[in-house]
Amino acid sequence: MNTADTTTAIASFKQPQLPQLSRSLPGWRFLLGWAAAWTLVGTVVAAGFVLGAGVDFLPALGLSLLFAELIGFASLISARVIFPRLTELPYLLFLPLQILTLLSVTIAGSIVIVLLQPFFFAATPRVVVLIIAVNSAVAVVVGIALYTYDSMRRQIARQFDQLRQQEAMEQQMRVARDVQEHLLPASPPQLAAVELAGRCIPARDVGGDYFDFIELPGDRLAIVIGDVSGKGVPAALLMAGLQASVRSLAPTASSPAELNERINEMLYESSSAARYATFLLGIYDLKGHKFLFSNAGHHPPLRVRNGEVEPLISGSGFPLGMFDAASYEESQSQLQVGDLLALYTDGLVETPNAAGEEFGEERFAALLAENSAAPLDTVATRLLGALNSWAGELDAHDDATVLLLRAR
């Protein structure tokens, strides 16, 4: 073989590949550095205990105190200062670091105590190793137990605070619900020309459904129904403001459309854009049986005549409080004696059953037609009873309100 062949053979010879340990070195370096750091801490602390204690008791009692101080320091500092900073780590890394920290501090500190105490010169190496091992094991158990106790104590404290906040919130909800219920009319006015009924089934939370009957000059009656966006105390507050605005402005308004425009302006100026209310306002002429109404994004009223249900469709404006300077249209319907008029909120027709199917407008209209000849209190009771049966055990997701009027 010539020189060129020899060179080629040497160049093509591949050395055996050693296992690639470099990828795992950063982890080992971290663990070794961690252990070294806490070893140094244990050494310094133990030396301070021994040199600064000035113990004049019996040697065995003095050593017991030194070891107890070391174990207590390692456990307390680790559990209260170090371990809480590692809680974001995976448990398979968190637990080894707990054990490594406690072992490093305790072993290093125990070795320092052994080296600086002449009492141990008479002991055998096996006894010394046993003492250090016992100290380390005790520190690991005490440190992890102390951290577990602290974690449970903090968790119990958080749960207790949450319960107190929940109780306070429930109390506020009860007060808000009581205030809201008192804002709704306890009973409709008793008038010869018309029969009235109104019911509201509140959801679990405080909601924003609103209905009202307001007697106006000139043998007129204002009937209103609204649904404020959202739930809870903010919705109830907006509902209260809406009720106050309607009652203060209704006697001076010339038409339902004008009243809607004025209420819209007030709500827009006093609430955020996220707070609005669908609203339907009608004025009923008690002598002529004319129903003049203006719709602000609400469900149209249903008229039941001779068992037939017909929605009173009109131009529907934006919900109140959504846009500034909104304009509203109004429509008129001539009622006949015996006609039934039904106004309702979406919580009634959108209530789901266990299968997720909504109660629906068709089912609501069919119940109205079926019971249209009954007294209005009975009609309302049957409607809401059917709704409760439909929902079953499910919690109400929204207030359900119905307002009924019959010409007579």
C-alpha angles and dihedrals in degrees: 000000000000127000094264092054091048091052092049092050092050092048093050094049110108120211116229110269114245119216111274102243096158092089091061096042096087090058093049091045090052093050093045091047091048092050092046093051094052091042088059090049092051091048094051094045094048092048089051091051093050099042097040102037099079090197114187097176126106111301095247092050091047092051091048090054092048093049091045090052091049094049091045092050094047093047098043099045093043095048097042103034113017107034097050088060092056099052093106091063121096112270092242088061098034096058096049090049090052092052093042093051094050094044094048095051096041098044094046092046093047091051091052091051091048093050094047097046117079089202090080095057087081093051126090119246089246091059092047092050090047092052092049091047092049091049091050094048092048091049092051093050095043094044096049091042091051092049091048090050092049091049092051091046092052091046092051090048091051092048091049091052090048091051091050091049091047091049091049091049092049090051090052089048091052091051092046091048091051091050091047093050091052090054091061117079112267090213135355121255116270107239130168096222098050142031116219139190134169132182136176127191106201121218120232091267124056106271138188108240113137135183132166146172116217123184111220133193117270098044093293132138126203116211118188137180128180144168118211117212118254131009139257131048096327090057091047091050092050089048090053090050090048092052092049091049094050094048093047097045103035098078092055100040118107095205142003091253092054091048092051091051093051094046090047090054092050094048093045092054096044103042141045124264089255091062117076140134134224105224142181121193124185134178115208121204104220093201102039096033090228118151114205114185144170123205123212103189095306132129110278116253118256122230118204114201123169091342094309120118119213128175114228100230119197139154105294119211129202119289114273116272096018101100134018121246094009117172126218135203128217135212136195134220126188110221125205127213107280095024114137122215120197127192120183145166127241092252087075099053097033097054107124129215126220091281092054095251115140123235088240137200094266093058090045092050092048091053090049092052093046094051101031094115095054124092110279094244087056092047091052092047092051093046095051092040090056089048092053091049090050093052093045113179094347118116114247110259095198142008114276116211133176129182120193132194129180124188115226 
